[in-house]
Amino acid sequence: MKALVLKAPGKPDTLTISELPMPQPGAGEIRVRVRAASLNPIDYKVSLNGHPDWDYPFVLGVDVAGIVDAVGEGVTQWSAGDRVVYHGSFVKPGGFAEYTVTKANSAASIPEGLSFVEAAAFPCAGLTAYQVLQRKMNIKPGQSVLVHAGAGGVGGYAIQLAKAFGASTIITTASPANFDYVKSLGADTVIDYNRENVHERVMEATNGLGVDCILNSINRATAQADLSMLSFGGQLACIAGAPETVADFQPSHKTFTVHKLMLGGAHVSGDDRAEQDLAAMADEFMQLMLEKKVDPMVTEVIALEDVPQALIRLSERHARGKIVAEL
């Protein structure tokens, strides 16, 4: 089969098209004929140093939509021909190939009305945002939300989900070129993080009370700064590094909660329930897409051969929405 492979740890532009043997599903697994696979930051982040569990040549790509081609021993919920989507394990060969294998219980059925490209776009970024707002923070109607990097995958889905869940004030950071885009997703207040004082703008937008829920996908430094912008009882979720001095910072007059998120941890936990929950969240997320409450945000559809350069652009943090490779 044709696959885009990493022959040794390196930058995304070292990926090359090669021929690999057809993967075989083991017990509890399914083989999927890949129809679409989306690009995510984890693809370029892990490629540079590799992973000790990888065998080379290795195939990247954690978000896959396609057709079940074969099932392993003990699999009864899927049959050849079923349309599925899933967020896969980054330590296993992924979806930048014609065929790939995944755990059967982590996949969700793609409903009629959604294309393979639309389905492939959301798992990593969309389920991260969904887990933060719906599972961890349990966001309530009328609450305020700050979403960093609203033009990106996680940020864009989080803005839409916050709106769908009834948030009264949705604040986001973005570059001026993306102001109109994030407003179209549902943002009420947009802050130019390069030229404006984020703290001052957030406090102004919340009448000095601070924000109820913050989703930070940037770094530890901005997560540390986020603590001062939380309301009483507010919640901060961190994807790319938690603040370092939470205990020292927390004053007696303000209580808050910090969540550290890693969606892919479901696969390495060894807990079948965690993988099954990925599929359950995917079902719930796709229902929101069918109801037109969440747009898949596909801004670019590319060929498998174009993935390396697209990952380079993604690593420069200027990509908008989701880039999907269609096979």
N, C-alpha and C positions, 0 to 999 in steps of 0.2 A: 504494500500500500504506500501511497505518497504521504509524506509527513514533513513538517517543518521541525528540524531538530537542532538541539544544542549539543555540539560534540565535546565541549568542555566548558567550564564556567567562563562567562564572558558577557559582554554587552549584547543587547538585542540584535545589533547589526551583524553579529557573528552567526546568527541562525541561518541554516541552509535547507533547501529542499532535498530530501533523500528518499530512498526506498527502504521500508522496514517490513519485517514479517508481520502478518496479520495477528493481532493480539487475541488470546483465547480467554473467555470468561471462566473464572473459577467458581467455586461454590458460593452461592449468594450474590453472584455478580451478573451483570448484563453487558453484552457488547452492543455498542451504538454506532450506527453509520452516521457520521457527523454531517449535519446540514448547515450549521452555523455555530460559531464560537466567538465570544466577545473578548476584547482586550481589557486587562485590568492592571493597576500598578504592581500587584504582586508578581506579575509575569516578568517585568524588568527588574524588580527589586531582588528576587531570588536568583535570577540568571547570573548575576555578576559573581557571586561566591558559590553558587550551587548548593547542594544539600547532601549530607552524608548518606542518605537513603537512596539517592539517585544512581541509576546505572546509565552510562552513556552509550550511544546517543540518547538524549532525553527529549521528550515532547512536553512543551508548556501548554497552558490553556486550561483554566479551572471552570469556565462557564461554557456549557455545551447544550445544544438542542439538536435532536436528530431522531432517527428511527431505530427501534430495537431490532437488532440483526440476529442475535443469538442469546440464549439464556443459560446460566450455569446451573449446577446441581442445586436443588432445593428452592429454586425460584418459581413461584406460582402466580405472582401478581402481574407479571409482564409476559407478553407473547411477541413473537416476531411481527413487525409491522406497526407496533404501538409508537405513538409520537411522545417523546419524553424530553424533559429539560432537567438539568441538575447543576449544583455547585459541587465540583469535585475536590479531591484532596490534592494540595500542591506538592505532596511528596510522591504522588503516583503519576504515570504518564497521562498527559491531558488531551485537550481537544483540537490542537492545531495539526490534525491528521485526518485521513479519510475514515478511520475507525478508531474507537477507543473503548475502554472498559471502566465500569464504575460499580459501586455497591448498589444493588437493586433497591434497597430500602431508602436510598437518598434521592431517588428520582421522583419527579412529579409528572403527571400526564398533561400534555399541552391541550387545552380546550379548543374547540372549533372557534374560529374568530381571531386567533392569534397565529402569526406566521412563525417560522423557525427563527428568523432574524429577530423579531420582536421578543420571542421567548429567550433567546440566548443573551439578549442585552442586559437582563436585570439580575441574575442570581447573586453574584458577589456584592455588587454595589447596592442593589435594591434590598436584598435580605439583610445586609448590614444595617441600612437605615431603618428597615422594618423592625428588626430585633431591638434596636436602640429605642425607638419611639413607642412601639406597641408592647414589647415584652419586658424591657428593662425599666423604662421610664413610665410606662402606662399612662401616656399623655392624655390629659382631659380637655374637653372643650373649654375654651376661654383662656387657656394658658398661653404664655408667650414662649417663643422658640428662637434661638440663635443657631444658625447653620453656617459653619465656616465653608468657604470654597463652594458656593452654591452652583457654580456652572459645571462642576465636575460630576462624576457618576453618583457617588454617595450623597453629595450635597444636593444635586438636582432631584433625586428621588426623595430625600428627606424633606425638602420644601413641599413637594406635592403631597407626601404623606401627612405632614403637619396640617396642611390645608384640609385634606380629606378627613382628618381626625378632629377638626374643629378648632385649631389654634386661633386665638384672636389676633395675635401679633407675630408675624414671621419676619425675622431679620436675617440678612445674610451678608457675607463679604464676597466681593468679586472685583474684577478689573472693570474699568468704565466700558470697555468693548462688550462686556457681557451683561450690563445693567438691564437692557430691555429683555434679554433672554431669561434671566432669573425672575424678573417681574412677571413674565408670561407663564412661569411655572407656579407663581403664587406668592412670591416675596412681596412684603409690604414696604420694607425699608432695606435699601441696599447701601453698603458702606464700601468705599474705596480703601482697601486695607493698606495701600501704599502711601496715600496722601492724607487720610483722615485718621483721627483718634478714635479707634474702635470703642474703647471704654466710654468715652464721652457720648458718642452717638447711641450706644446701647442704652445707657442710663437715660438719655433724653427720650428715646423711643418708649421706654418703660416707666416714664414719670418718676425716675429716681429709685424705683423699687428693685431693679435688676430683673434678669430674665429667668423664667422657670426651668427651661430645658436648654442645654447647650450640647451640640454635637460637634466635636473637634476631630478633624481628620488631618491636621497639619503637623504639629510637633509638640514636644514637651513645653517649650517656651510659651507658646500661645495658650496651651492648656493651663499653665501656671497663671497667666494673666486672666484667664476666664474665671478663676475663682472669685475675683473681685467684682465680677459682673453678675453673679448669681443672686437670685432673690432668696428670701428666707425659705428654707426647705427646698431650694432648687436642686437640680440634678445636672451633672456634667458627665458626658460619655466620651471616652477617648479611644481612638483607633490607632494613632501613630505615636503614642507615648503619653503616659499620665503625668500630672504635675508631681514634682518631687517633694514638696513640703506641705502636703495637705494637713497633717496633724498640727504643725506649727501655725499654719495660716488661720485655721478655723477659730473665729472668735466666739465668745459665749452667746452673743446676740444673734448669731446667724448659723443655722445648721444646713448642711447640704450633703449630697451623696455623689460619689464618684464611681463610675462604671468603667472597667477596662474591657474592650471588645476585641475578639478575634474569631470571626465567623468560621474560619477553617479549623478551629480547634475542635469542632464537632467530629471531624474525621480522625484526629489523633487522640481523642479522648478514650477510644475503645468502648464507648457507650453507644449501643445501637439506638437508644432512645434519642440521642442527640442528632444522629443522622436522620432518623425518621422525622424529627422536628424540622430539619431543613426542608424536607418534602412538604410537610404540613404548612410551613410558612410560605413556600412557593405557591401552593394551592391558593392560599389566602391572598397573596400578592397578585396573582394572575386574575383573580376575581375582581380586584380593584382596577386592573387594566381593562378587563372586559366592560366594566361599568364606566369607563372613560374618566375615572378619578385619578388615574396615574398614566402618564404617557411613557412609552418605553425609551424615549429620548435618543433614538438612533439618529445620529447626525452624519454618519459615514458608513457605507458598506464597501468592503474591500475584498480583494482576492487573497488567498493564502500566501502568495508570493509577496504581497505588499505588507504583511504583518511586521517584519523587522523594522522598517522605516516608520511605520505607524507607532510602534512601541517606543521608538526614539522620541517622536513628537509627544507622546503621552508622558514620557519621563521628564520632559521640559515643562510639564504642568500648565500647558496652554490649550489642551484639548477641551472641547465643549461636548457635554453629553456622553454618548457611548459610541465607540467604534466597534463594528462587528465584521468578522471575516465570514464570507459565505462560500461554502464548498459546493 
